[in-house]
């Protein structure tokens, strides 16, 4: 039986984290949208936190990347930007383990909301989040400006 270890990510983990971000983008059919780099991550390391999961071989097999946000209606919040488990390790409870750790961080940091998004056709993720008790809101739509739009605005 395999054991898994969750720990806070460090700069040495950024290449593996970026690879998982790219894998997730490919899964979500948007690989061209990833413009992040290890260099950007190093530059911005104070703006986000990340948990990684290692297997028995010290291979990073999952991650949960988050940051703090402030929402006017509730105040300090934790935003879970990505939770990703490599395909070979899905169905082993690793996603639930990561969510448990994210809940602990939100609670210890006195966050008044924990928020994340899930693409509407990712049924396994939706089931995981519903099982955990998340309220899935289909009412709001995302509004984004990409990097080029910001520069040219």
Number of C-alpha atoms within 10 A of each C-alpha: 3 7 8 20 13 17 14 13 18 13 12 10 15 19 14 17 25 16 13 21 20 19 18 19 15 14 11 12 10 12 14 9 11 13 9 11 13 17 12 11 17 13 10 10 14 9 10 14 15 22 20 25 22 16 15 11 9 10 12 21 21 25 27 23 20 21 14 17 15 14 12 7 8 10 11 18 19 24 21 20 15 17 24 21 24 14 10 8 13 14 11 12 13 21 22 15 15 22 18 13 16 22 16 12 14 19 14 9 13 12 19 16 18 19 15 14 14 14 9 10 9 11 11 11 16 17 12 15 18 12 10 12 9 14 9 14 8 7 5 6 7 5 5 8 9 8 9 8 9 9 8 6 6
